Amino acid sequence: MAQNKSVSGDARGIQLSVLEQPDHMAALSDLTERGMRDDSELDRRRLLDAPDHFGRETAASVVSTMDIWTLVCSLAALALAVTTVASDHLAWRLGYVHQLQVIGFLLSIMGFCLSNVLSTLFLRCEARFGRSTIQDYEAIMRNKPFASKVDWPWRATLLILSALPLGLSVAYKRFTGGAAIERVKQNHELYSDQWGMFAPPGLLPLGWNSGTILMYNATTPFLKASTNQSATTDSQYASLASDLPFPATTPSPYGFNTLLINKTAVAVLDAPPSDWITNVQRQLSLGESWSITATVLATVSASDDAVDSHRNETQDSVFWSPFYGVLQTQNLFDGWNLGFLKHEQDKWCFVALQSSNQTFAQAASMWNTVRQSCHGTWRITQGDVQLIEADCAADLEDPDPSDNQQLVFTQNILALPDYYMPILNEFLAQFHPNRIDSEWLMPTIAMVVANMYWSRVTAMNGPESPHWFGTNSFGYGLAPRYNHTVTNAGLLYTSSSTIYSSRPSMRRSRWLYVALAAQPVMAFLAVLTSMATHGVPVGKGFGLVAILAGIEKGSLSLLAGAGYSGELTRRIYLNVGVQEMKGASDKLSYWLETGRRTASESISLSRSYC
């Protein structure tokens, strides 16, 4: 059968227009292969005949621009890492977890920069001071500490540098327990300057709202701190020898809003609204907290030693007569009585643990309760709110009797004995008879009296009470028909608040900063050392291309057989020489030997090298 062929004269293009028989497939394949060989040979011929080479000559320099920028990058990463830890604002914004992430990323950048500048220094050190073996060069360039025939000093150095980033990544995570603090500004949606006689969240309204629930809640933290709970028997519990030591310093805060000013005075501070506290707690994550500080009113009870000059009821009837008929006692069933005396129109009350051979006047302690200013700081967490610091005057102010803020105690029907006698028995009976001389007795009475007044007024007249008038006022008389109303009573008011938000963060420590600065400092020292060794004929671009560009072909036979394994059976020395050329450029030459290496020559800053 006839054939129709069309083959171009150029060996690079072959086209068959018609193939009518299968016999010609073999001929086509042979012709195509010969055409491709001709094409490749032509490209090689053109490359060899080209007048220009593709290598770039470079002038010698004291330090490379790349090393400078690498060092700048490392120092910038260090500055950001330090700022991430040291700046309260940034640490608060990031939080602990994001701090770890940011610093981990920055440490990776520092590690990359360090390895970049160290490789050139190590290569120069090997060329000038080491054995200059091709195995050492390859291990340094590829960071392979376990490569074969590598000298042990380099193997150890590379291992240490490989472990350094891992060690730093573990070390910086150990600095936990820090706190970043940010001030909450007045334009914040949760800022509050409202204060008053508020109960802890969730306690009002509960029950009959008599105040006894608040009384237990307010007094229990102090009771736990002052009671030896390791006592296992009645005799141990009631023994004066089992008393815990009294706090070395006062004032001491307890619980939600109670402050032990000294052994004979206690303040119960007004607090922020409980619904505001709840809203703040909803916004807090685990470990976060808010602190709020303000100057507020407080219910302060302090002992009055004026009673010491009126211990004889017969001779001092003028002093005691206003209180006759209102004394209430609780029988303690062992010859002792607990007595409580309070006249509704006075700010004083009397408490006594009275033995059978004493009168009430002989055993009673006198307590004066007023409203006065204190300065307090609260800490709010996700599940709690505590008074952590406060300052109140140890000596009670002598308020104006017409001051409406005092009338809540002196012009109010509190009925304290009716509601609180069982509670007084619970808290005070533990001191008779063996602990009557305990140094905790007077502080406990002060605590009970102050909390009693505060809890009763808060539950009966406070802003969260079901009986709240809706304004800063209260009514007194016989409920539910109050005869009189007192305004501006100090039950609800505004006071400038200072609020700070605290979030967990990395703990600031000089050792943390040392860990962060380790790699940049090493990079800085590496650059300085590289500058001192700039005369060694090993540049920033030393590597496979540089060696192939200057290698003496005759010495490559020493590497025969390692084309796939990349391993040699013995150490091969790579020597570096400088071949002076005409013009402004000299040539670096590389050759391989099996014997001792030849000392490397130095290069000049006034010349370029190829």
SVG drawing of the C-alpha trace seen along z (x, -y; Angstrom):
<svg xmlns="http://www.w3.org/2000/svg" viewBox="-50 -67 99 71">
<polyline fill="none" stroke="black" stroke-width="0.4" points="0.0,0.0 1.3,-3.5 2.8,-5.7 2.6,-9.5 5.4,-10.9 6.3,-14.5 9.5,-15.1 10.8,-18.6 14.4,-19.3 15.0,-20.6 16.1,-17.8 14.0,-19.4 10.7,-18.8 9.4,-15.6 5.8,-15.1 4.2,-12.2 1.1,-13.2 -0.1,-9.7 0.6,-6.3 -1.3,-3.7 0.6,-0.6 1.7,0.6 5.1,1.6 6.2,-2.0 5.8,-2.4 9.3,-1.2 10.7,-3.6 8.8,-6.5 10.2,-5.7 13.8,-5.5 13.5,-8.7 12.0,-10.6 14.8,-9.4 17.5,-10.6 15.7,-13.9 15.7,-14.4 19.4,-13.5 20.2,-16.0 18.1,-18.6 19.9,-18.1 23.3,-18.1 22.4,-21.4 21.4,-23.0 24.7,-21.8 26.7,-23.2 24.9,-26.6 25.5,-26.7 29.2,-26.0 29.6,-28.6 27.9,-31.2 30.2,-34.1 28.8,-34.7 28.8,-32.5 26.0,-32.4 28.0,-32.8 27.9,-36.2 31.2,-37.7 31.1,-39.2 33.4,-41.6 34.7,-40.5 33.1,-42.3 33.6,-42.4 30.0,-41.4 27.2,-40.4 24.1,-42.5 22.1,-39.3 23.7,-38.8 22.9,-42.4 19.3,-42.0 19.1,-38.6 20.4,-40.1 18.0,-43.0 15.1,-40.5 16.3,-38.5 16.6,-41.6 13.2,-42.8 11.6,-39.4 13.3,-39.7 11.8,-43.2 8.4,-41.9 8.7,-38.9 9.8,-41.1 7.0,-43.5 4.5,-40.6 5.5,-39.8 6.4,-43.2 3.5,-45.3 0.5,-45.0 -1.8,-46.2 -0.5,-43.8 -0.3,-40.8 -3.9,-41.6 -5.2,-41.7 -3.5,-38.5 -4.0,-36.4 -1.8,-33.6 -2.6,-31.1 -2.1,-33.7 1.1,-34.9 2.5,-31.4 1.6,-31.2 3.1,-34.6 6.3,-33.9 6.6,-30.4 6.3,-31.9 8.9,-34.6 11.3,-32.1 11.1,-30.1 12.0,-33.3 15.0,-33.8 16.1,-30.2 15.9,-30.5 18.0,-33.7 20.5,-32.1 21.0,-29.1 21.4,-31.4 24.3,-33.4 26.0,-30.5 26.3,-28.4 28.7,-31.0 30.7,-31.3 31.0,-27.6 32.1,-27.1 34.8,-29.7 35.9,-28.2 36.2,-24.8 38.2,-26.3 40.6,-28.2 40.9,-26.1 39.3,-22.7 40.3,-19.7 38.4,-21.1 36.9,-17.8 34.1,-17.6 32.0,-15.6 32.3,-18.4 31.3,-21.0 28.3,-19.0 27.2,-18.4 27.4,-22.1 25.6,-23.2 22.8,-20.6 22.8,-20.6 23.3,-16.8 25.0,-16.0 24.7,-12.2 26.3,-12.2 29.2,-9.8 32.8,-10.8 31.9,-14.1 34.4,-15.3 33.0,-15.0 33.4,-18.7 31.1,-19.6 28.8,-16.7 28.4,-17.9 28.0,-21.6 25.3,-20.7 23.5,-18.5 23.5,-21.3 22.2,-23.9 19.5,-21.4 18.4,-20.9 18.5,-24.7 15.2,-25.6 13.5,-22.6 14.9,-23.5 13.9,-27.1 10.4,-26.1 10.0,-24.1 11.7,-26.7 9.5,-29.7 6.3,-27.7 7.4,-27.2 6.9,-30.9 3.2,-30.6 1.3,-32.4 1.6,-35.9 -1.2,-38.5 -1.7,-41.2 -3.8,-44.2 -5.8,-46.7 -7.8,-49.5 -11.5,-49.5 -12.4,-53.0 -15.5,-54.9 -16.9,-54.4 -16.8,-50.7 -20.2,-49.0 -19.6,-47.3 -18.1,-50.3 -20.1,-51.1 -20.0,-53.7 -23.1,-52.5 -22.6,-51.6 -24.8,-50.8 -26.0,-48.3 -26.0,-45.4 -25.9,-41.7 -23.7,-39.1 -25.3,-37.8 -28.1,-35.4 -28.9,-36.1 -31.7,-38.6 -34.5,-38.1 -34.4,-34.7 -36.7,-33.5 -38.4,-36.1 -35.7,-38.6 -35.0,-39.2 -31.3,-39.4 -30.2,-36.2 -29.1,-34.5 -26.9,-37.5 -25.6,-37.4 -24.4,-33.8 -22.9,-34.4 -21.0,-37.5 -19.6,-36.0 -18.7,-32.5 -15.4,-33.4 -14.1,-35.0 -15.4,-32.1 -13.5,-29.6 -10.3,-31.7 -10.5,-32.0 -11.6,-28.4 -9.2,-25.5 -11.0,-23.0 -8.4,-20.3 -10.0,-19.8 -11.7,-16.4 -13.2,-16.5 -15.3,-19.0 -12.5,-19.4 -10.0,-20.3 -12.5,-22.6 -13.3,-24.5 -9.7,-24.7 -7.9,-28.0 -4.7,-26.1 -6.3,-25.2 -6.7,-28.9 -5.2,-29.8 -2.7,-32.7 -4.3,-36.1 -3.3,-37.8 0.0,-39.5 -1.2,-42.5 -4.5,-44.3 -6.8,-45.3 -7.7,-41.9 -10.5,-41.4 -12.9,-38.5 -15.4,-37.3 -17.6,-39.6 -17.3,-42.9 -16.1,-42.5 -13.0,-44.1 -11.4,-43.4 -9.9,-46.8 -8.4,-45.7 -9.3,-43.6 -12.2,-45.8 -13.5,-47.3 -15.0,-45.8 -16.3,-47.4 -18.8,-46.0 -18.3,-48.0 -21.0,-48.9 -20.6,-46.9 -21.4,-47.2 -24.8,-46.0 -25.1,-42.2 -26.6,-42.2 -23.5,-44.1 -21.2,-41.6 -23.2,-38.8 -22.8,-40.5 -19.1,-40.9 -18.7,-37.2 -20.5,-36.2 -17.9,-38.0 -14.9,-36.4 -13.1,-33.3 -11.2,-30.8 -8.4,-32.6 -9.6,-36.1 -10.6,-38.6 -11.7,-42.2 -10.8,-44.5 -12.9,-47.5 -11.8,-50.1 -13.7,-53.0 -14.3,-55.1 -17.6,-54.0 -19.7,-54.1 -19.4,-51.3 -21.2,-50.0 -18.5,-50.2 -18.9,-48.8 -16.3,-49.5 -16.1,-48.9 -16.8,-51.8 -14.9,-51.7 -17.3,-54.3 -19.2,-51.3 -16.2,-50.5 -17.1,-53.4 -20.7,-52.3 -20.4,-48.7 -22.7,-49.2 -26.3,-49.2 -27.5,-50.6 -25.1,-53.5 -25.3,-54.1 -29.0,-53.8 -29.1,-57.0 -26.8,-55.4 -28.7,-52.1 -32.3,-53.3 -32.9,-54.0 -32.2,-50.3 -34.3,-48.7 -37.0,-46.4 -35.2,-45.6 -32.6,-43.2 -32.8,-39.7 -30.8,-36.7 -30.1,-33.2 -29.6,-30.5 -26.4,-28.5 -27.5,-25.8 -24.3,-25.7 -24.7,-28.7 -23.8,-31.1 -26.1,-33.4 -25.7,-35.3 -27.2,-38.8 -28.0,-41.3 -29.4,-44.8 -30.3,-47.3 -32.5,-50.4 -34.1,-51.2 -33.4,-55.0 -29.7,-54.7 -26.6,-53.6 -25.2,-51.6 -25.8,-48.0 -24.4,-45.7 -23.3,-42.1 -22.3,-40.0 -21.2,-36.4 -22.3,-36.4 -21.5,-33.9 -23.8,-33.1 -21.9,-35.4 -21.9,-38.4 -24.5,-41.0 -25.1,-42.0 -23.5,-45.4 -20.4,-43.8 -19.9,-41.5 -21.2,-43.6 -19.2,-45.1 -20.5,-48.3 -20.6,-48.7 -21.1,-51.8 -22.2,-51.4 -22.1,-54.3 -21.9,-54.8 -18.5,-56.2 -16.2,-56.3 -13.8,-53.5 -11.7,-52.7 -12.0,-49.2 -10.9,-46.9 -12.9,-43.9 -11.7,-41.0 -14.3,-39.4 -13.7,-36.1 -15.8,-33.7 -17.3,-32.1 -16.5,-34.4 -16.2,-38.0 -14.0,-38.9 -13.0,-42.0 -9.2,-41.8 -8.0,-45.1 -9.6,-47.9 -8.7,-50.8 -11.0,-52.3 -10.3,-54.7 -9.7,-52.7 -11.4,-55.5 -15.0,-56.0 -16.1,-59.3 -18.5,-61.4 -21.3,-61.9 -23.9,-64.6 -27.0,-63.1 -29.1,-64.7 -27.1,-63.2 -29.6,-61.1 -27.0,-58.4 -26.9,-57.7 -30.7,-57.6 -30.8,-54.1 -29.5,-52.9 -31.1,-55.4 -34.5,-56.0 -35.3,-52.5 -37.1,-49.6 -34.5,-46.9 -35.8,-44.4 -32.3,-42.9 -32.9,-40.8 -36.0,-39.2 -34.2,-38.0 -30.6,-37.5 -30.4,-36.0 -30.0,-32.4 -27.2,-33.5 -25.4,-35.3 -25.6,-32.1 -24.2,-30.1 -21.2,-32.4 -20.4,-33.5 -21.3,-30.5 -18.2,-28.7 -16.1,-31.0 -17.6,-30.1 -16.4,-29.1 -12.8,-28.0 -12.1,-30.5 -13.5,-33.6 -10.0,-35.0 -9.3,-34.2 -7.9,-37.1 -10.5,-36.1 -13.5,-36.9 -13.6,-40.7 -12.9,-40.5 -15.7,-37.9 -18.2,-40.1 -17.2,-43.1 -17.7,-40.9 -21.1,-39.7 -22.4,-43.2 -21.3,-44.8 -22.6,-42.0 -25.9,-42.0 -26.6,-45.7 -25.5,-45.5 -27.4,-42.4 -30.6,-43.6 -30.6,-47.0 -29.6,-45.5 -32.4,-42.9 -35.0,-45.4 -34.1,-48.7 -31.4,-48.0 -31.8,-48.5 -32.3,-44.8 -34.8,-44.3 -38.5,-43.6 -39.2,-46.5 -37.1,-49.0 -38.7,-52.4 -37.2,-52.9 -35.1,-55.9 -32.3,-56.5 -34.7,-56.5 -36.3,-54.2 -39.4,-54.3 -39.7,-53.6 -42.5,-52.9 -44.6,-49.7 -44.6,-47.8 -46.3,-47.7 -47.6,-51.3 -44.4,-53.3 -45.0,-56.5 -42.0,-58.4 -39.6,-58.5 -35.9,-59.3 -34.4,-60.5 -30.7,-60.7 -30.1,-57.8 -26.8,-56.6 -28.4,-53.3 -27.7,-53.8 -25.2,-56.4 -22.5,-56.9 -18.8,-57.0 -16.0,-57.1 -14.7,-53.6 -11.3,-52.4 -11.7,-49.1 -8.9,-46.9 -9.3,-43.7 -6.7,-41.0 -6.0,-38.1 -3.6,-35.2 -0.4,-35.8 3.2,-34.7 5.1,-35.5 7.7,-38.2 11.1,-37.0 14.7,-37.8 15.2,-34.2 12.4,-34.4 14.1,-37.4 17.3,-35.4 15.6,-32.6 14.1,-35.0 17.4,-36.8 19.6,-33.7 19.3,-33.2 19.6,-36.9 22.6,-37.4 24.2,-34.3 23.4,-35.7 24.9,-39.0 28.1,-37.3 28.2,-35.1 28.0,-38.2 30.8,-39.9 33.0,-36.7 32.2,-36.4 33.4,-40.0 36.7,-39.1 37.1,-36.1 36.1,-37.9 39.5,-37.1 38.7,-33.3 37.8,-32.5 34.3,-31.2 31.5,-33.6 27.8,-33.7 27.0,-31.8 29.3,-28.9 27.6,-25.7 27.2,-23.2 27.2,-25.8 30.3,-27.6 32.2,-24.3 31.2,-23.1 32.1,-26.4 35.7,-26.2 36.4,-22.5 39.4,-20.9 37.8,-18.2 40.7,-15.8 40.1,-15.6 36.4,-14.5 37.5,-11.0 37.9,-10.6 34.1,-10.8 33.4,-8.0 30.8,-5.5 29.0,-8.0 26.6,-9.3 23.6,-7.7 24.6,-7.0 26.3,-10.4 28.7,-8.6 32.5,-8.2 34.6,-5.5 37.2,-7.9 37.6,-11.5 38.2,-13.6 39.8,-17.1 38.4,-20.1 41.1,-22.7 40.4,-26.2 42.8,-28.4 42.9,-31.8 44.0,-32.0 45.1,-35.5 43.7,-36.6 44.3,-39.6 41.8,-42.4 39.7,-43.1 38.6,-39.5 40.4,-36.6 39.2,-33.0 38.5,-30.6 39.7,-27.1 38.6,-23.9 40.3,-20.6 39.9,-17.3 42.7,-15.4 43.0,-12.3 46.0,-13.6 46.4,-16.5 44.6,-19.6 46.3,-22.7 45.9,-25.8 43.3,-28.1 44.5,-31.4 43.1,-34.8 41.0,-37.1 41.3,-40.9 38.5,-43.4 39.8,-45.2 39.1,-42.4 36.1,-40.6 36.0,-36.8 34.5,-34.3"/>
</svg>
